[in-house]
Amino acid sequence: MGRGFRSASGVVLAVFLLAGCTDDKAASPDPDPGQPTVAVPTGAPAAASIKLGPTGPAAAKAKCVGVAIPVGTDPQQVIDASPGGKTFCFSKGLHRIARAIRPTDGSTLASSEGAVLTGSVQLSQWQPADGQWVARNVLPAQYKLKGKCEDEKTNPCQLGEQVFVGGVHLTRVMSLDELKAGTFYGDYQANALYLADDPAGKDVEMSRTRTAIEVSAQDVTVRGLTIEHFASLPQGGALQVGTGWKVVANEVRWNHAVGVMVIEGDRATVSANTVADNGQLGIGQYHSADVKLTGNLVTRNNTDGFWIADWESGGIKSTRSSGEVSGNDIVANRGIGMWSDIAEYDRKIVGNRIRDNAADGIRYEISYQAEISENVVEGNGFGTGRGSGPSLWDGGGINVNTSAGVTVVGNLIKDNRNGIAIQSRTRGDGPRGQYVLKDVLIEANQVVMDEKSASTGVVENKESPAADGAIRFSRNSYRIGDRQAERFAYRGATMTWEQWQAAGFDKDSVSS
């Protein structure tokens, strides 16, 4: 398998003869009568056929040569004792990290031997307690909680400590009465941790250290490591990434909140990593310009019950940042696949395969200037949880929400809860002007809406109607089955294909 989608040749086009339709201010002018043919897509984008290459430590090609960090030593002591050292090589085995590692400028933290960095501690002092098992004095002191959970009554996602028995992640319950096989309960006030399952003869571990590697320097490389079982708090990363960092060929898994978090990390690169099974989010990006997130496998994140539809859960989320998200497989996350939210700018989301995520495949929200092109967006939006449903307010395939200067071109959008959802809301002002829906072009996409899919179209608040001409649908190809079915929506009305065209949209597009 070849990594990435750099060989993408673009959308395959064909020429169709189309008749003119009624005029409307919301759409672009009719095509030139002297040019009655238009190009619409018939072939899938390259992302549909190019497979993701190796990710994780197996993709780390370079042998690590430098200062050795043996198992059982404190990595920070080794780093501090080698001020001239630039490359630090973790030996094969399990490294228990009791405090966050702070690398130096231009240094490399790597392994070519299969090093695992864990933030967990072993628990062995178990006592029977009324048919259950308890370990005392192992929890941290109570701390301030934050985060929105799918269960907003007991908020189990806010606590960072996780428990693993034989490497299997247990589910947290919030009272002793709920305790059953496969779960654990932490009583922070009494400092007692309870299991229903007999731990005798089993390897029981609890995540305790918050962060594996934190931002302390620029131009750092992290390569070939497995990073797991860190008790990162909501919106916090087990692996933090700073300015000019290169995070390549690592596996970041089973951490409580965010796996990889780029924090004010301009020009950072995160590539060829496996980021899986983290409690909240796979990859986060905050206030970071010109970042490249490329060729990663981001899958099965949000294992600890964060709000699926609307609180930074799922695959990748970026805020107040710019850069490229390309060639990634973003698959089966319990949340949004790729989410740009709040003052994003100059964003490119290109050539990704975004499939089977519980909420939207791609959401571009209250932001500016984006290219969303040649992605395969399939099977998303069917597990959004509380407060969600099939309306266009909940997205599905690609969702553009109150943003300006967005081009959605050449994507395959197939069998999602909705096709393309365009939303206009009242959202205030940002650093580049008012958040408003305008200059949105939806062009040369293939949209497949089977019987499970709801619709494609525009929804708006009464206080923020979409301005005439704010959105243009052009040269798209739709497969909707029944042309008389109301699979489109605009200004509060559901529409058939003919009504959608009569409203001024997709007048040079085709449907089948």
C-alpha positions, 0 to 999 in steps of 0.5 A: 500500500502506498501512503497518502494521495499525492498521485491524485489525478483529479475528478474524472469528468464527462460531458452531459447535454442539459436543458435550462431551468427557471431563474432565481437570485440565489443561484448563478446566472444561466449558462451561456446558451451558446455553450449548452454542455457542462462537465459533471463528475462520473468517476470517484476521486483518487482517494477512493482507490488509493490505500493508506500506507503503513502507519505507526512504528512499523512505518519508522524506517530510520534506525535510532542512533543516539543516547540510549534510554534504557527501560527503568530509567527516568527519560528526563534525567537522561536528557538533562544529563546529555545537554549536547545530545540531539537524538535519544533512543528508547530501548525495547520494552515498557517505559513507565513515565511518571512525569512529562518528558520535556525535550530540547530544541532540535532533539529527537525522541525515537525508537527503532526497537519497539518502545512503549511509553505508558502513563499507567501504574500497576495495581496489586494491593486488592482487598475483597469488599462485599463481593467486590474488590477494592484498592485504596489510596491509588487515586489522585486528589479530587480536581476540577472537572470539565468537558461535556459527556454524552451522559450529561447527568453523571458526566463520566467522561470528565475524570482522567484515570482509566483502568485496564485489566490484561490490557482491556479497557474497562468502562467507568461507572459513577456509583458503586451500585452500578458496578458489574463485570467489565467496569470500575468505580472510582470513589475520589472522596474516599480514595478507593477504586473498585472492581467487580471482577476478581483481579487475582492473577491479572495485570491491572493497571490504572492510567495516572500520568497526564502527559507523555511528552509536552511542548518545551522546545521547537523543531522536535522529532518524535518517531517510532514510539507507542504512547498509551494509557496517559490520563490526559484531561479533556482537551489535553493531549497525551502527546503535545506538539509544538512549533516545527515538530515532526511527529512521524510513525507513532502509535498513540492509543488508549489515552483518556482525552486527546491522543495527539494535540498540536498547541501553538505549533506552527509548521508542525507535521503529523504523519503516518501515525496510528491514532486509535481508541483515545477517550475523546479525540484522535488529533487536535490542533489549536492556534497553529498555522501551516500544520500538515496532518497527512497519511494518518490512521485515525480510528475508534476514538471517543471511547470514554463517552464524550458528547458525540455530536458537539464537543470535540469528540471523534477523529480530528478537530482544529480551532483557530488554525490553518494548514492541510489535512490530507491523505488520512483514513478517518474511520469509525470514530464516535464523533465528527470525522474532521471538524474545523471550528472557530476562526479556521482559515486557509484550510485544505481538507483534501484526499481523505477517506472519512468513513463510518463516523458517528457524526458529520464526516466533515464539518466546517464551522464559523470559519473562513477560506477553505478547500474541501476537495477529492475526499471520500465521505461515506457512511457518516452521521448515523450515531449522533446520540442525544439531541440529534436526528435526521435534519440538516441541522445535524449534518451527515456527509459534509456540513458547512456552517456559517462560514465564508469562502468555502469551496467543496469540489470533487468529493464523493459523498455517499450514503451518509445521514445527509448529503451536503448540509449548508447552515446559516446561523447567528454566530457573532464576529471573529478575527476576520470579520463577522461569521456569515454564510457567503461565497460557498461553492458546491461544485463537481461532487458526486452525492449518493443518497440512498434510502437511509439518507435524508437530504441535501440543502440549506437550513437557516435561522430566522435571524440569519437567512442565507443571502441571495447568491451566498451558496452556489451548487453547480455541475454536481451529480446526484443519485437519489433514486426517485426523482419525485422524492423530496430529497432537497431542502431550502428556506424551510421547504423540502423539495423534489429534484425539479423544485430544487432546480427551480429554486435556482440550484444545480441548474447545470447538474444531473440526477439519476 
